[in-house]
Amino acid sequence: MRPSTLRALNRAAELTRQNRLTEAMLIAEPVILTADPIEGAEIRRWLIDHVADFTGENHDEPKELP
C-alpha cells in the first residue's frame, strides 16, 4: 500500500474516533476509490485488521461479564 494511502486511512480512523465521520469519509473515500485491485485488497485487509482504530475499542481483550 502506498504511504499516502496509509496516512489517509490513519487520519480517517483518528477523525472517526473524534466523531467526525463526514471529514473521515472525505479523506478516505478518494483513496479507496482510486486504488487499483491490488491496493484495494490491501486496504480491505488493513480495514479488517484495524477495526479498533476506528471504534476506539480493543476487540482483542475479553469483555467482563456483569
N, CA, C and O atoms as a Tinker XYZ file with bonds, in Angstrom:
   264  protein
     1  N      0.844000   -1.170000    0.000000    73     2
     2  CA     0.000000    0.000000    0.000000    64     1     3
     3  C      0.890000    1.233000    0.000000    63     2     4     5
     4  O      1.915000    1.283000    0.681000    81     3
     5  N      0.482000    2.212000   -0.767000    73     3     6
     6  CA     1.264000    3.448000   -0.832000    64     5     7
     7  C      1.246000    4.164000    0.526000    63     6     8     9
     8  O      0.242000    4.120000    1.238000    81     7
     9  N      2.345000    4.814000    0.878000    73     7    10
    10  CA     2.386000    5.553000    2.146000    64     9    11
    11  C      1.288000    6.614000    2.248000    63    10    12    13
    12  O      0.755000    6.847000    3.332000    81    11
    13  N      0.951000    7.248000    1.146000    73    11    14
    14  CA    -0.098000    8.273000    1.184000    64    13    15
    15  C     -1.468000    7.656000    1.496000    63    14    16    17
    16  O     -2.296000    8.281000    2.160000    81    15
    17  N     -1.700000    6.450000    1.022000    73    15    18
    18  CA    -2.952000    5.747000    1.316000    64    17    19
    19  C     -3.014000    5.405000    2.793000    63    18    20    21
    20  O     -4.040000    5.605000    3.444000    81    19
    21  N     -1.921000    4.892000    3.314000    73    19    22
    22  CA    -1.877000    4.536000    4.732000    64    21    23
    23  C     -2.082000    5.767000    5.610000    63    22    24    25
    24  O     -2.795000    5.700000    6.611000    81    23
    25  N     -1.465000    6.886000    5.247000    73    23    26
    26  CA    -1.659000    8.126000    6.014000    64    25    27
    27  C     -3.121000    8.552000    5.994000    63    26    28    29
    28  O     -3.657000    8.975000    7.018000    81    27
    29  N     -3.766000    8.444000    4.849000    73    27    30
    30  CA    -5.173000    8.825000    4.737000    64    29    31
    31  C     -6.056000    7.922000    5.599000    63    30    32    33
    32  O     -6.972000    8.402000    6.266000    81    31
    33  N     -5.786000    6.633000    5.586000    73    31    34
    34  CA    -6.578000    5.709000    6.397000    64    33    35
    35  C     -6.375000    5.964000    7.887000    63    34    36    37
    36  O     -7.330000    5.936000    8.663000    81    35
    37  N     -5.142000    6.210000    8.278000    73    35    38
    38  CA    -4.875000    6.507000    9.693000    64    37    39
    39  C     -5.551000    7.798000   10.120000    63    38    40    41
    40  O     -6.093000    7.877000   11.223000    81    39
    41  N     -5.527000    8.800000    9.269000    73    39    42
    42  CA    -6.181000   10.076000    9.589000    64    41    43
    43  C     -7.693000    9.885000    9.665000    63    42    44    45
    44  O     -8.343000   10.442000   10.549000    81    43
    45  N     -8.252000    9.111000    8.755000    73    43    46
    46  CA    -9.686000    8.836000    8.784000    64    45    47
    47  C    -10.077000    8.110000   10.065000    63    46    48    49
    48  O    -11.129000    8.382000   10.644000    81    47
    49  N     -9.236000    7.196000   10.501000    73    47    50
    50  CA    -9.507000    6.487000   11.758000    64    49    51
    51  C     -9.505000    7.466000   12.928000    63    50    52    53
    52  O    -10.375000    7.409000   13.798000    81    51
    53  N     -8.519000    8.366000   12.943000    73    51    54
    54  CA    -8.437000    9.356000   14.014000    64    53    55
    55  C     -9.686000   10.247000   14.034000    63    54    56    57
    56  O    -10.250000   10.500000   15.098000    81    55
    57  N    -10.109000   10.710000   12.881000    73    55    58
    58  CA   -11.291000   11.564000   12.800000    64    57    59
    59  C    -12.552000   10.812000   13.213000    63    58    60    61
    60  O    -13.431000   11.382000   13.859000    81    59
    61  N    -12.645000    9.543000   12.847000    73    59    62
    62  CA   -13.806000    8.739000   13.220000    64    61    63
    63  C    -13.900000    8.606000   14.734000    63    62    64    65
    64  O    -14.987000    8.712000   15.301000    81    63
    65  N    -12.769000    8.376000   15.388000    73    63    66
    66  CA   -12.764000    8.282000   16.856000    64    65    67
    67  C    -13.205000    9.592000   17.502000    63    66    68    69
    68  O    -13.693000    9.597000   18.632000    81    67
    69  N    -13.034000   10.697000   16.789000    73    67    70
    70  CA   -13.435000   12.010000   17.290000    64    69    71
    71  C    -14.871000   12.355000   16.862000    63    70    72    73
    72  O    -15.300000   13.502000   16.985000    81    71
    73  N    -15.607000   11.358000   16.361000    73    71    74
    74  CA   -16.982000   11.540000   15.884000    64    73    75
    75  C    -17.073000   12.545000   14.739000    63    74    76    77
    76  O    -18.041000   13.299000   14.637000    81    75
    77  N    -16.064000   12.546000   13.887000    73    75    78
    78  CA   -16.032000   13.432000   12.719000    64    77    79
    79  C    -16.057000   12.572000   11.458000    63    78    80    81
    80  O    -15.144000   12.606000   10.633000    81    79
    81  N    -17.139000   11.799000   11.339000    73    79    82
    82  CA   -17.249000   10.807000   10.273000    64    81    83
    83  C    -17.263000   11.433000    8.883000    63    82    84    85
    84  O    -16.649000   10.901000    7.957000    81    83
    85  N    -17.956000   12.557000    8.730000    73    83    86
    86  CA   -18.019000   13.189000    7.413000    64    85    87
    87  C    -16.627000   13.567000    6.930000    63    86    88    89
    88  O    -16.276000   13.316000    5.777000    81    87
    89  N    -15.836000   14.170000    7.808000    73    87    90
    90  CA   -14.461000   14.532000    7.435000    64    89    91
    91  C    -13.625000   13.290000    7.151000    63    90    92    93
    92  O    -12.809000   13.282000    6.228000    81    91
    93  N    -13.829000   12.239000    7.948000    73    91    94
    94  CA   -13.094000   10.989000    7.734000    64    93    95
    95  C    -13.389000   10.420000    6.356000    63    94    96    97
    96  O    -12.484000    9.964000    5.658000    81    95
    97  N    -14.662000   10.450000    5.968000    73    95    98
    98  CA   -15.035000    9.922000    4.663000    64    97    99
    99  C    -14.470000   10.782000    3.528000    63    98   100   101
   100  O    -14.077000   10.258000    2.486000    81    99
   101  N    -14.431000   12.097000    3.730000    73    99   102
   102  CA   -13.868000   12.969000    2.702000    64   101   103
   103  C    -12.389000   12.682000    2.459000    63   102   104   105
   104  O    -11.884000   12.891000    1.356000    81   103
   105  N    -11.706000   12.209000    3.481000    73   103   106
   106  CA   -10.283000   11.875000    3.340000    64   105   107
   107  C    -10.096000   10.470000    2.782000    63   106   108   109
   108  O     -9.269000   10.259000    1.895000    81   107
   109  N    -10.862000    9.508000    3.296000    73   107   110
   110  CA   -10.644000    8.105000    2.929000    64   109   111
   111  C    -11.254000    7.722000    1.582000    63   110   112   113
   112  O    -10.661000    6.946000    0.832000    81   111
   113  N    -12.419000    8.254000    1.273000    73   111   114
   114  CA   -13.125000    7.803000    0.070000    64   113   115
   115  C    -12.326000    7.976000   -1.227000    63   114   116   117
   116  O    -12.276000    7.038000   -2.024000    81   115
   117  N    -11.707000    9.125000   -1.471000    73   115   118
   118  CA   -10.961000    9.258000   -2.736000    64   117   119
   119  C     -9.816000    8.249000   -2.867000    63   118   120   121
   120  O     -9.546000    7.753000   -3.960000    81   119
   121  N     -9.151000    7.951000   -1.762000    73   119   122
   122  CA    -8.029000    6.997000   -1.831000    64   121   123
   123  C     -8.549000    5.594000   -2.105000    63   122   124   125
   124  O     -7.945000    4.831000   -2.859000    81   123
   125  N     -9.668000    5.264000   -1.487000    73   123   126
   126  CA   -10.245000    3.937000   -1.683000    64   125   127
   127  C    -10.747000    3.792000   -3.124000    63   126   128   129
   128  O    -10.535000    2.758000   -3.758000    81   127
   129  N    -11.405000    4.821000   -3.628000    73   127   130
   130  CA   -11.973000    4.739000   -4.980000    64   129   131
   131  C    -10.917000    4.724000   -6.080000    63   130   132   133
   132  O    -11.161000    4.173000   -7.153000    81   131
   133  N     -9.760000    5.313000   -5.838000    73   131   134
   134  CA    -8.726000    5.350000   -6.874000    64   133   135
   135  C     -7.727000    4.195000   -6.769000    63   134   136   137
   136  O     -6.828000    4.073000   -7.601000    81   135
   137  N     -7.881000    3.364000   -5.768000    73   135   138
   138  CA    -6.953000    2.237000   -5.594000    64   137   139
   139  C     -7.137000    1.212000   -6.713000    63   138   140   141
   140  O     -8.253000    0.939000   -7.154000    81   139
   141  N     -6.023000    0.659000   -7.152000    73   139   142
   142  CA    -6.109000   -0.427000   -8.130000    64   141   143
   143  C     -6.520000   -1.703000   -7.381000    63   142   144   145
   144  O     -6.574000   -1.696000   -6.151000    81   143
   145  N     -6.809000   -2.790000   -8.093000    73   143   146
   146  CA    -7.283000   -4.010000   -7.423000    64   145   147
   147  C     -6.323000   -4.550000   -6.348000    63   146   148   149
   148  O     -6.770000   -5.055000   -5.318000    81   147
   149  N     -5.046000   -4.446000   -6.578000    73   147   150
   150  CA    -4.081000   -4.954000   -5.593000    64   149   151
   151  C     -4.101000   -4.088000   -4.338000    63   150   152   153
   152  O     -4.182000   -4.599000   -3.221000    81   151
   153  N     -4.027000   -2.770000   -4.533000    73   151   154
   154  CA    -4.065000   -1.883000   -3.362000    64   153   155
   155  C     -5.437000   -1.946000   -2.689000    63   154   156   157
   156  O     -5.527000   -1.833000   -1.466000    81   155
   157  N     -6.492000   -2.123000   -3.459000    73   155   158
   158  CA    -7.839000   -2.262000   -2.887000    64   157   159
   159  C     -7.910000   -3.447000   -1.934000    63   158   160   161
   160  O     -8.523000   -3.359000   -0.870000    81   159
   161  N     -7.284000   -4.557000   -2.317000    73   159   162
   162  CA    -7.252000   -5.734000   -1.442000    64   161   163
   163  C     -6.454000   -5.433000   -0.174000    63   162   164   165
   164  O     -6.830000   -5.858000    0.918000    81   163
   165  N     -5.352000   -4.698000   -0.324000    73   163   166
   166  CA    -4.557000   -4.317000    0.850000    64   165   167
   167  C     -5.354000   -3.400000    1.773000    63   166   168   169
   168  O     -5.264000   -3.519000    2.995000    81   167
   169  N     -6.123000   -2.496000    1.202000    73   167   170
   170  CA    -6.947000   -1.589000    2.000000    64   169   171
   171  C     -8.014000   -2.381000    2.761000    63   170   172   173
   172  O     -8.226000   -2.152000    3.951000    81   171
   173  N     -8.683000   -3.310000    2.075000    73   171   174
   174  CA    -9.695000   -4.137000    2.753000    64   173   175
   175  C     -9.081000   -4.893000    3.920000    63   174   176   177
   176  O     -9.657000   -4.944000    5.007000    81   175
   177  N     -7.915000   -5.477000    3.696000    73   175   178
   178  CA    -7.252000   -6.235000    4.769000    64   177   179
   179  C     -6.887000   -5.297000    5.920000    63   178   180   181
   180  O     -7.082000   -5.643000    7.086000    81   179
   181  N     -6.361000   -4.118000    5.602000    73   179   182
   182  CA    -5.989000   -3.147000    6.630000    64   181   183
   183  C     -7.213000   -2.740000    7.440000    63   182   184   185
   184  O     -7.152000   -2.670000    8.667000    81   183
   185  N     -8.335000   -2.468000    6.751000    73   183   186
   186  CA    -9.554000   -2.078000    7.455000    64   185   187
   187  C    -10.045000   -3.176000    8.389000    63   186   188   189
   188  O    -10.468000   -2.894000    9.510000    81   187
   189  N     -9.991000   -4.407000    7.941000    73   187   190
   190  CA   -10.396000   -5.533000    8.787000    64   189   191
   191  C     -9.468000   -5.649000    9.995000    63   190   192   193
   192  O     -9.923000   -5.866000   11.118000    81   191
   193  N     -8.180000   -5.505000    9.757000    73   191   194
   194  CA    -7.200000   -5.640000   10.840000    64   193   195
   195  C     -7.205000   -4.478000   11.815000    63   194   196   197
   196  O     -6.706000   -4.607000   12.933000    81   195
   197  N     -7.768000   -3.330000   11.406000    73   195   198
   198  CA    -7.707000   -2.117000   12.228000    64   197   199
   199  C     -9.074000   -1.579000   12.626000    63   198   200   201
   200  O     -9.246000   -0.369000   12.774000    81   199
   201  N    -10.033000   -2.455000   12.799000    73   199   202
   202  CA   -11.370000   -2.025000   13.213000    64   201   203
   203  C    -11.282000   -1.191000   14.489000    63   202   204   205
   204  O    -11.964000   -0.174000   14.611000    81   203
   205  N    -10.455000   -1.608000   15.432000    73   203   206
   206  CA   -10.339000   -0.889000   16.709000    64   205   207
   207  C     -9.799000    0.525000   16.515000    63   206   208   209
   208  O    -10.075000    1.399000   17.336000    81   207
   209  N     -9.042000    0.767000   15.459000    73   207   210
   210  CA    -8.543000    2.118000   15.188000    64   209   211
   211  C     -9.705000    3.077000   14.918000    63   210   212   213
   212  O     -9.623000    4.267000   15.223000    81   211
   213  N    -10.778000    2.551000   14.348000    73   211   214
   214  CA   -11.923000    3.389000   14.019000    64   213   215
   215  C    -12.915000    3.486000   15.168000    63   214   216   217
   216  O    -13.564000    4.516000   15.345000    81   215
   217  N    -13.032000    2.428000   15.941000    73   215   218
   218  CA   -14.027000    2.423000   17.014000    64   217   219
   219  C    -13.459000    2.899000   18.342000    63   218   220   221
   220  O    -14.208000    3.303000   19.231000    81   219
   221  N    -12.140000    2.852000   18.479000    73   219   222
   222  CA   -11.529000    3.211000   19.751000    64   221   223
   223  C    -11.640000    2.094000   20.767000    63   222   224   225
   224  O    -11.283000    2.279000   21.931000    81   223
   225  N    -12.129000    0.936000   20.346000    73   223   226
   226  CA   -12.277000   -0.213000   21.240000    64   225   227
   227  C    -11.187000   -1.226000   20.953000    63   226   228   229
   228  O    -10.674000   -1.309000   19.838000    81   227
   229  N    -10.840000   -1.993000   21.972000    73   227   230
   230  CA    -9.876000   -3.072000   21.795000    64   229   231
   231  C    -10.660000   -4.377000   21.771000    63   230   232   233
   232  O    -11.125000   -4.849000   22.809000    81   231
   233  N    -10.806000   -4.953000   20.593000    73   231   234
   234  CA   -11.598000   -6.169000   20.437000    64   233   235
   235  C    -10.834000   -7.434000   20.818000    63   234   236   237
   236  O    -11.409000   -8.522000   20.841000    81   235
   237  N     -9.541000   -7.299000   21.118000    73   235   238
   238  CA    -8.755000   -8.471000   21.479000    64   237   239
   239  C     -8.901000   -8.817000   22.965000    63   238   240   241
   240  O     -8.694000   -9.963000   23.364000    81   239
   241  N     -9.258000   -7.823000   23.777000    73   239   242
   242  CA    -9.382000   -8.081000   25.201000    64   241   243
   243  C    -10.760000   -8.661000   25.495000    63   242   244   245
   244  O    -11.763000   -8.206000   24.945000    81   243
   245  N    -10.802000   -9.675000   26.372000    73   243   246
   246  CA   -12.105000  -10.244000   26.718000    64   245   247
   247  C    -12.928000   -9.223000   27.515000    63   246   248   249
   248  O    -12.395000   -8.482000   28.341000    81   247
   249  N    -14.222000   -9.204000   27.250000    73   247   250
   250  CA   -15.111000   -8.287000   27.944000    64   249   251
   251  C    -15.519000   -8.903000   29.283000    63   250   252   253
   252  O    -15.708000  -10.113000   29.400000    81   251
   253  N    -15.646000   -8.042000   30.279000    73   251   254
   254  CA   -16.041000   -8.509000   31.598000    64   253   255
   255  C    -17.525000   -8.806000   31.592000    63   254   256   257
   256  O    -18.319000   -8.077000   30.998000    81   255
   257  N    -17.887000   -9.885000   32.263000    73   255   258
   258  CA   -19.296000  -10.237000   32.387000    64   257   259
   259  C    -19.871000   -9.531000   33.605000    63   258   260   261
   260  O    -19.172000   -9.328000   34.598000    81   259
   261  N    -21.150000   -9.155000   33.532000    73   259   262
   262  CA   -21.762000   -8.458000   34.680000    64   261   263
   263  C    -21.887000   -9.326000   35.907000    63   262   264
   264  O    -22.380000   -8.870000   36.938000    81   263
